[in-house]
Amino acid sequence: MHKCSKETHDKCENSALCHLCDGVRLYKNKQEERAQKMKQREQNKLEQRNAAFRTHKDEKKEGMAFEKVVTKKWNAAFQQSTKESNLFKQSTKKTMVQKPRIQVDPPEVKEEVSEQKVNPVPTISLSTMGSTTTRKEKPIVDAKRQVNSGALWYAKGDIKTQDYLMECKERGTVNARGEKTISIPKDWLTKQELEAFQENRPYWVLPFRYKNDESIYLVKSFDQEIEMYQEMRKLREEIAEFKNLNSMNV
């Protein structure tokens, strides 16, 4: 006797073990299992489609490549500014003098003294200045990519600098007129602002670019932009005042 209903018993492909089954535990039907998997797959796709943050496998790889581009470009700008600021500074390169080499002068014809030739005496002479060894300064690394692209709770965002937290976005959406577009949901901005606070960063930005386009653009807080612009104007005025004082002293 089986403990399940007749309908369930007829569909079960494991009916030979009815005496061991409690009516549910050993029930098996491959067709129903396949249908359940397909249903679950469709449900997962629907959830991803409706989610505010969707990361597919291809998008994840492309997103990581974009993060590397942003990080490299940010740090390269620091290297360029460092080189320009050092143009008029006095050189601090150290010159290494090579050890003296022993040079044997070629034998010359000497006057005979008591019919004996005087053997040439080896002379020691300093070589010319050796090659200048330059110390390679360590490159300034201000921007660093977060572990696992910010998926960990203790490392939010994609890129972190001394003052910024960045979340990189790259999209290739094209509208009906063939124009490249990108939508910026409000959730992206509020999430980035919160994560910047959690990472103890005063500023947050959202770098983005269109696929097959090298230009990088930013989405940021307008209030922060006003604050930074006021600070820049203040520094410009202080620099101009400092230059005027130096010119008067000279």
Secondary structure, 3 states (H helix, E strand, C coil): CCCCCHHHHHHCCCHHHHHHCCCCCCCCCHHHHHHHHHHHHHHHHHHHHHCCCCCCHHHHHHHHHHHHHHHHHHHHHHHHHHHHHCCCCCCCCCCCCCCCEEECCCCCCCCCECCECCCCCCEEECCCCCCCCCCCCCCCCCCEECHHHHCECCECCCEECCCEEECCEEECEECCCCCEECCCCHHHHHHHHHHHHHCCCCEEEEEEEECCCCCCEEEECHHHHHHHHHHHHHHHHHHHHHHHHHHHHC
